[in-house]
Amino acid sequence: MIGRFREEVAAGVWYRDPGSMSMPTADPRLLRPTSGIIDVGVAADGTHFLIGEHRLTAGDLGTMLVHDPRLVDAPDAALRVLGCGTAANRGLLQELADVTGRDVIAGDRYVYIGADRQAHTANIQGYTADGRPMLPHRGDGAWHIAVPEARVERPAMAAEVRPPGEGVPAAPEALRAAIDAEEATYVPIRGGSDGKVDIITLDDVPQAIRKEMHGRAERPARIEVVVSQVGQAIGANVARAMLDPYAKGAVLADFIDASGAHEVAHILSGFKGRRDAILIGLLDVLTANSDRAARNLMVTDDGRFFAIDHARSFDGDRITIHRDQPFASNFVGRRPDGLFGWVDNPLTRQDVDLITERLQALRPEFERHGLHAEYEVMMDRLYQVADHATGDTPLIAVDAGPAARLGHHFGWGFDAFQRPTTRPSTAGGAGVQRPSRGG
């Protein structure tokens, strides 16, 4: 079962129902990691843990966790089990601690991921007109902790698991070949706001673009590379890019045989419903791009849009910076309350699921470039994009079928669970309570 249903995420592990999809409130891939804690994403109904059609006891789940590679590699970490109502059943919580030999933290009410990408536990406040549960920004329940009665012998070997999903797009070999060619010629084309730009040619045929940042600045060069990788991951038309291996603060990118979109700048908004425009807009909102004007869009002879120049991505984190950008209005704009913010977008749940999987796989690449905070900004924005995805025709996940179940929190059937009649003594869910032994 570990190999079939398990997925490793930044914050821990997710035992996922393969026939379901999740709102961002129930997607552990969006959960922000907590130092010293391994989060366990699993659905629960207050008496059992639910994985696909399997109903597991605390002993079943605990045994799986003991052999999980993530836990084997972190013997001193506590567990936070996200299943709804786990802590309301004190015996269930204590059995998990005893079987795993670890401190186990769990919520006593519905458990979900808030817009802060932290785990919360609370009662549902009501339901929207389309049936979505209304979950408070801050939990009104409490987190409880159980400590094991005795130490548990750790397994010598962890269980085998599935390899991770898609990784980083390979650096284009043609770019490296272009710069290594002795007969390469550098033709300057312009000095932009970020630095100087040359076309690398062989026999007068353009092969690549080289962009050297002002002052050989490394951060914007690294941002150019990772944003190109994000664009490729989500299916947007972008130039592939890599760092210049011979010069600090310089980038090599594909030469795009196209012309600037400035000639059609006055009518760009009329194209915003096209797939290529939607995905460029998605790239811009995910990466907080503050410089997507018409001059940084290219149009090919067959009419396709390509996005270039991403060095000013992650330049601030206000969604208002996208107010005047041509394609971002698919994701941000004027809401019914008159305020500017996130709006419903044309992505489907299948699209969001695939995008989340691919962006999660890029985390090591962001970290390799020292862009830890930028990755978290992107995932914060992905949460909002996912929360507002209302499309019915997939743009990216065209082969994905419909989901058998859509999760809004870490449990189903939990409505039927008999909750405790007394409220926990920790107000606002801010603390962690230790239940009595054997509860």
C-alpha positions as CSV (number, residue, x, y, z in Angstrom):
1,M,0.0,0.0,0.0
2,I,2.9,2.3,0.7
3,G,4.1,1.9,-2.9
4,R,0.7,2.3,-4.4
5,F,-0.8,5.3,-2.6
6,R,2.1,7.2,-1.2
7,E,3.4,10.5,-2.6
8,E,6.3,12.4,-0.9
9,V,5.7,16.1,-0.5
10,A,7.9,18.9,0.9
11,A,6.2,18.8,4.3
12,G,6.0,15.0,4.6
13,V,4.0,12.2,3.0
14,W,0.6,12.0,1.4
15,Y,-1.4,8.8,1.3
16,R,-3.6,9.8,-1.6
17,D,-6.8,8.3,-2.9
18,P,-5.8,7.8,-6.6
19,G,-9.3,8.4,-7.8
20,S,-9.7,11.8,-6.2
21,M,-8.6,15.4,-6.7
22,S,-8.1,18.0,-4.0
23,M,-8.9,21.6,-3.5
24,P,-5.8,23.5,-2.2
25,T,-7.4,23.2,1.3
26,A,-6.7,19.4,1.1
27,D,-3.5,19.2,-1.0
28,P,-0.4,18.5,1.1
29,R,1.8,19.5,-1.9
30,L,0.9,23.1,-1.0
31,L,1.6,22.7,2.8
32,R,4.5,24.7,4.1
33,P,7.1,22.5,5.8
34,T,7.4,22.8,9.6
35,S,10.9,22.2,11.1
36,G,11.0,19.0,13.3
37,I,7.6,17.8,12.1
38,I,6.6,15.3,9.3
39,D,3.1,15.9,8.1
40,V,1.0,12.9,7.2
41,G,-1.7,13.7,4.7
42,V,-4.4,11.1,5.0
43,A,-8.2,11.3,5.1
44,A,-10.1,10.2,8.2
45,D,-13.6,9.9,9.5
46,G,-12.9,10.0,13.2
47,T,-12.6,6.2,13.7
48,H,-10.6,5.0,10.7
49,F,-8.1,6.3,8.2
50,L,-9.2,6.2,4.6
51,I,-7.0,5.5,1.6
52,G,-8.9,4.8,-1.6
53,E,-11.5,2.2,-0.7
54,H,-9.4,1.0,2.3
55,R,-10.4,1.7,5.9
56,L,-7.3,1.5,8.1
57,T,-7.1,1.2,11.9
58,A,-4.6,3.3,13.8
59,G,-2.4,0.2,14.0
60,D,-2.5,-0.3,10.2
61,L,-1.5,3.3,9.5
62,G,1.1,3.3,12.3
63,T,2.7,0.2,10.9
64,M,2.9,1.8,7.4
65,L,4.4,4.9,8.8
66,V,7.1,3.0,10.7
67,H,8.3,1.6,7.4
68,D,7.9,4.9,5.4
69,P,11.3,6.1,4.0
70,R,10.7,9.7,5.0
71,L,10.2,8.7,8.7
72,V,13.1,6.2,8.6
73,D,15.4,9.0,7.5
74,A,14.2,11.3,10.3
75,P,14.1,9.2,13.5
76,D,13.6,12.2,15.8
77,A,10.8,14.0,14.0
78,A,7.3,14.3,15.4
79,L,4.3,13.4,13.3
80,R,1.3,15.6,12.5
81,V,-1.5,13.5,11.2
82,L,-3.9,15.6,9.2
83,G,-6.9,13.2,9.2
84,C,-10.1,15.0,10.4
85,G,-11.1,14.3,14.0
86,T,-8.1,12.1,14.8
87,A,-7.5,13.8,18.2
88,A,-11.2,13.7,19.1
89,N,-10.7,10.0,19.5
90,R,-8.0,9.9,22.2
91,G,-7.5,6.1,21.9
92,L,-6.9,6.5,18.2
93,L,-4.3,9.2,18.8
94,Q,-2.5,7.3,21.5
95,E,-2.4,4.1,19.5
96,L,-0.7,6.0,16.6
97,A,1.9,7.3,19.0
98,D,2.5,3.9,20.6
99,V,2.8,2.0,17.2
100,T,5.1,4.6,15.7
101,G,7.1,5.3,18.8
102,R,6.9,9.1,18.1
103,D,5.0,12.1,19.4
104,V,1.9,12.4,17.3
105,I,0.0,15.7,16.8
106,A,-3.5,15.8,15.5
107,G,-6.6,18.1,15.3
108,D,-9.9,17.4,17.0
109,R,-12.1,18.8,14.2
110,Y,-12.0,19.3,10.4
111,V,-8.4,19.6,9.3
112,Y,-7.5,21.7,6.2
113,I,-4.7,23.9,4.7
114,G,-5.4,27.6,4.9
115,A,-4.3,30.4,2.5
116,D,-1.2,30.8,4.7
117,R,-0.4,27.2,3.6
118,Q,-0.4,26.1,7.3
119,A,-2.5,23.3,8.7
120,H,-5.6,24.3,10.7
121,T,-8.4,22.5,12.5
122,A,-11.9,24.0,12.9
123,N,-15.6,23.4,12.5
124,I,-17.2,24.2,9.1
125,Q,-18.9,27.6,9.2
126,G,-21.4,26.8,6.5
127,Y,-21.6,26.0,2.8
128,T,-21.4,28.2,-0.3
129,A,-24.1,28.1,-3.0
130,D,-22.1,25.6,-5.0
131,G,-21.7,23.3,-2.0
132,R,-18.1,24.2,-0.9
133,P,-17.5,24.1,2.9
134,M,-16.7,27.5,4.4
135,L,-13.5,27.1,6.5
136,P,-12.3,29.9,8.7
137,H,-9.0,31.6,8.1
138,R,-7.8,30.6,11.5
139,G,-8.8,27.4,13.2
140,D,-11.2,27.4,16.1
141,G,-10.3,23.8,17.2
142,A,-7.3,22.5,19.0
143,W,-4.2,20.4,18.2
144,H,-3.5,17.6,20.7
145,I,-0.4,15.6,21.2
146,A,0.2,12.0,22.3
147,V,3.5,10.7,23.4
148,P,4.4,7.0,23.1
149,E,4.4,4.7,26.1
150,A,7.7,3.1,25.0
151,R,10.4,3.3,22.3
152,V,9.8,1.4,19.1
153,E,12.6,-0.4,17.3
154,R,13.2,1.2,13.9
155,P,13.2,-1.0,10.8
156,A,16.6,-1.6,9.3
157,M,15.3,-1.0,5.8
158,A,12.5,1.3,4.6
159,A,9.7,0.2,2.2
160,E,10.2,0.6,-1.5
161,V,8.3,3.6,-2.9
162,R,7.5,5.1,-6.3
163,P,10.2,7.4,-7.8
164,P,9.3,11.1,-7.7
165,G,7.4,12.8,-10.6
166,E,8.8,14.8,-13.4
167,G,11.9,16.7,-12.7
168,V,13.7,19.7,-14.1
169,P,13.6,20.2,-17.9
170,A,17.0,19.4,-19.4
171,A,19.2,22.3,-20.4
172,P,19.1,22.6,-24.2
173,E,22.2,21.1,-25.7
174,A,22.0,23.5,-28.6
175,L,22.7,26.5,-26.3
176,R,25.9,25.0,-25.0
177,A,26.9,24.0,-28.5
178,A,26.4,27.5,-29.7
179,I,28.6,29.1,-27.1
180,D,31.3,26.5,-27.5
181,A,31.6,26.8,-31.2
182,E,34.8,28.6,-32.2
183,E,33.2,30.2,-35.2
184,A,30.3,31.7,-33.2
185,T,29.7,35.4,-33.8
186,Y,28.1,37.7,-31.2
187,V,25.8,40.3,-32.7
188,P,24.6,43.0,-30.2
189,I,20.9,43.8,-30.7
190,R,20.0,46.0,-27.8
191,G,20.8,47.2,-24.3
192,G,17.7,46.6,-22.2
193,S,16.7,47.6,-18.8
194,D,18.2,44.4,-17.4
195,G,21.5,44.3,-19.3
196,K,23.0,43.9,-22.8
197,V,21.7,41.3,-25.3
198,D,23.5,39.5,-28.1
199,I,22.5,37.0,-30.8
200,I,24.9,34.1,-31.2
201,T,25.1,33.2,-34.8
202,L,26.9,30.5,-36.8
203,D,27.3,31.2,-40.5
204,D,24.9,34.1,-40.1
205,V,22.2,31.8,-38.8
206,P,20.9,32.8,-35.3
207,Q,21.5,30.0,-32.8
208,A,20.9,31.5,-29.3
209,I,20.4,34.6,-27.3
210,R,23.0,35.7,-24.7
211,K,21.9,38.2,-22.0
212,E,24.4,39.7,-19.6
213,M,22.8,41.4,-16.6
214,H,23.9,44.8,-15.4
215,G,26.8,44.4,-13.1
216,R,26.9,40.7,-13.8
217,A,24.2,40.4,-11.2
218,E,23.6,36.7,-10.4
219,R,20.1,36.8,-8.9
220,P,18.2,38.0,-12.0
221,A,20.2,35.6,-14.1
222,R,19.1,32.7,-11.9
223,I,15.6,33.9,-11.9
224,E,15.6,34.0,-15.7
225,V,16.5,30.3,-15.7
226,V,14.0,29.0,-13.1
227,V,11.1,31.1,-14.6
228,S,11.9,29.5,-17.9
229,Q,11.6,26.1,-16.2
230,V,8.3,27.1,-14.6
231,G,7.0,28.2,-18.0
232,Q,8.0,24.9,-19.6
233,A,6.4,23.0,-16.7
234,I,3.0,24.7,-17.1
235,G,3.0,24.5,-20.9
236,A,3.6,28.2,-21.6
237,N,5.5,29.3,-24.7
238,V,8.9,30.4,-23.3
239,A,12.4,30.3,-24.5
240,R,14.5,27.6,-22.8
241,A,17.3,29.1,-20.7
242,M,20.5,28.1,-18.9
243,L,23.2,30.0,-17.1
244,D,26.3,30.9,-19.2
245,P,28.9,28.3,-18.0
246,Y,31.7,30.8,-18.6
247,A,30.4,34.0,-17.2
248,K,28.7,35.1,-14.0
249,G,25.4,36.9,-14.3
250,A,24.8,35.9,-17.9
251,V,22.1,33.7,-19.5
252,L,21.8,31.7,-22.7
253,A,18.3,31.3,-24.2
254,D,16.7,29.9,-27.3
255,F,16.5,32.3,-30.2
256,I,12.8,32.8,-31.0
257,D,12.2,33.5,-34.7
258,A,9.4,36.1,-34.1
259,S,8.7,39.8,-33.9
260,G,7.8,41.9,-31.0
261,A,4.2,42.2,-30.0
262,H,4.4,46.0,-29.5
263,E,2.7,46.5,-32.9
264,V,-0.4,44.8,-31.6
265,A,-0.2,46.1,-28.0
266,H,-3.4,48.0,-28.3
267,I,-5.4,44.9,-29.0
268,L,-3.6,42.3,-26.8
269,S,-6.4,42.0,-24.4
270,G,-8.6,40.7,-27.2
271,F,-6.4,37.6,-27.3
272,K,-6.5,36.8,-23.6
273,G,-8.9,33.9,-24.0
274,R,-6.5,31.9,-26.2
275,R,-4.6,29.0,-24.6
276,D,-1.1,30.5,-25.2
277,A,-2.2,33.8,-23.6
278,I,-3.8,32.1,-20.6
279,L,-0.7,30.1,-19.9
280,I,1.6,33.2,-20.2
281,G,-0.7,35.0,-17.8
282,L,-0.5,32.1,-15.4
283,L,3.3,32.2,-15.6
284,D,3.2,35.9,-14.8
285,V,1.0,35.6,-11.8
286,L,2.8,32.6,-10.4
287,T,6.2,34.3,-10.6
288,A,5.1,37.8,-9.7
289,N,6.4,39.2,-13.0
290,S,6.4,43.0,-12.9
291,D,7.7,43.5,-16.4
292,R,5.3,41.7,-18.9
293,A,4.6,44.5,-21.2
294,A,4.1,44.1,-25.0
295,R,7.9,44.6,-25.5
296,N,8.4,41.3,-23.6
297,L,6.1,39.3,-25.8
298,M,7.0,37.9,-29.2
299,V,4.6,36.8,-32.0
300,T,5.6,34.1,-34.4
301,D,4.6,34.1,-38.1
302,D,1.9,31.6,-37.3
303,G,0.5,33.9,-34.6
304,R,1.7,32.2,-31.4
305,F,2.7,34.3,-28.4
306,F,6.1,33.7,-26.7
307,A,7.1,35.2,-23.4
308,I,10.7,36.5,-23.0
309,D,12.6,38.5,-20.4
310,H,11.8,37.2,-16.9
311,A,14.6,38.7,-14.8
312,R,12.1,41.0,-13.0
313,S,10.0,38.2,-11.8
314,F,9.6,37.9,-8.0
315,D,10.1,41.6,-7.9
316,G,7.7,42.3,-5.0
317,D,4.6,40.3,-4.1
318,R,1.6,42.5,-4.7
319,I,-0.9,41.1,-7.1
320,T,-1.7,44.7,-8.1
321,I,1.5,44.7,-10.1
322,H,-0.4,42.7,-12.7
323,R,-3.2,45.2,-13.1
324,D,-2.1,46.5,-16.5
325,Q,-0.5,43.3,-17.9
326,P,-2.2,41.9,-21.0
327,F,-3.0,38.3,-20.1
328,A,-2.9,38.2,-16.2
329,S,-6.5,39.4,-16.1
330,N,-7.5,35.7,-16.5
331,F,-6.4,35.3,-12.9
332,V,-6.5,38.7,-11.2
333,G,-8.9,41.6,-11.6
334,R,-11.9,43.5,-10.2
335,R,-14.0,41.2,-7.9
336,P,-17.7,41.5,-7.3
337,D,-17.0,43.4,-4.1
338,G,-15.2,46.1,-6.1
339,L,-11.7,45.2,-4.8
340,F,-8.8,44.1,-7.0
341,G,-7.7,40.6,-6.3
342,W,-7.8,36.9,-7.4
343,V,-10.7,36.0,-9.6
344,D,-12.2,32.8,-11.0
345,N,-9.9,31.5,-13.8
346,P,-10.3,29.0,-16.7
347,L,-8.1,26.2,-15.3
348,T,-9.7,22.9,-14.4
349,R,-9.1,20.8,-11.4
350,Q,-7.2,18.4,-13.6
351,D,-5.0,21.3,-14.8
352,V,-4.3,22.4,-11.3
353,D,-3.4,18.9,-10.2
354,L,-0.8,18.5,-13.0
355,I,0.6,22.0,-12.5
356,T,1.0,21.4,-8.7
357,E,2.8,18.1,-9.4
358,R,5.2,19.7,-11.8
359,L,6.0,22.8,-9.7
360,Q,6.6,20.6,-6.7
361,A,9.2,18.8,-8.7
362,L,11.0,22.1,-9.3
363,R,11.6,22.8,-5.6
364,P,15.2,21.4,-5.6
365,E,16.1,23.5,-8.6
366,F,14.9,26.7,-6.9
367,E,16.9,25.7,-3.8
368,R,20.0,24.9,-6.0
369,H,19.9,28.5,-7.2
370,G,19.4,29.9,-3.7
371,L,15.8,31.0,-4.5
372,H,14.0,29.4,-1.5
373,A,11.8,32.4,-0.7
374,E,10.9,32.8,-4.4
375,Y,9.7,29.2,-4.5
376,E,7.4,29.8,-1.5
377,V,6.0,33.0,-3.2
378,M,5.2,30.9,-6.2
379,M,3.4,28.2,-4.1
380,D,1.5,30.9,-2.2
381,R,0.2,32.1,-5.5
382,L,-0.5,28.7,-6.8
383,Y,-2.8,28.1,-3.8
384,Q,-4.9,31.1,-4.8
385,V,-4.9,30.1,-8.5
386,A,-6.0,26.6,-7.5
387,D,-8.7,28.0,-5.2
388,H,-10.2,30.0,-8.1
389,A,-10.0,27.4,-10.8
390,T,-13.4,26.9,-12.3
391,G,-12.8,25.8,-15.9
392,D,-14.5,22.8,-17.5
393,T,-12.1,22.2,-20.5
394,P,-8.6,21.2,-19.5
395,L,-5.8,23.4,-21.1
396,I,-2.9,21.3,-19.9
397,A,-4.1,17.9,-18.5
398,V,-6.0,17.1,-21.7
399,D,-5.8,13.3,-21.1
400,A,-7.0,13.4,-17.5
401,G,-10.3,11.9,-16.6
402,P,-12.9,13.2,-14.2
403,A,-12.2,12.8,-10.5
404,A,-14.3,10.3,-8.5
405,R,-14.1,12.6,-5.4
406,L,-13.1,16.2,-4.8
407,G,-11.5,16.7,-1.4
408,H,-12.0,20.0,0.5
409,H,-10.5,18.8,3.8
410,F,-8.8,15.7,5.2
411,G,-11.8,13.5,5.6
412,W,-15.1,12.3,4.2
413,G,-17.9,10.9,6.2
414,F,-16.6,13.0,9.0
415,D,-20.0,14.8,9.2
416,A,-21.4,11.6,10.7
417,F,-18.8,11.5,13.4
418,Q,-20.0,12.2,16.9
419,R,-17.9,15.2,18.0
420,P,-17.1,15.8,21.6
421,T,-19.8,17.9,23.4
422,T,-17.2,20.1,25.2
423,R,-15.0,22.6,23.5
424,P,-11.2,22.2,23.9
425,S,-9.7,24.5,26.5
426,T,-7.2,26.0,24.0
427,A,-8.9,29.0,22.4
428,G,-8.4,29.7,18.8
429,G,-6.5,26.5,18.1
430,A,-3.2,28.3,19.0
431,G,-1.8,25.7,21.3
432,V,-1.2,22.0,21.5
433,Q,-2.9,19.9,24.2
434,R,-1.7,16.6,25.7
435,P,-4.6,14.1,26.1
436,S,-4.7,11.9,29.1
437,R,-3.4,8.4,28.6
438,G,-5.8,5.9,27.0
439,G,-8.4,8.7,26.7
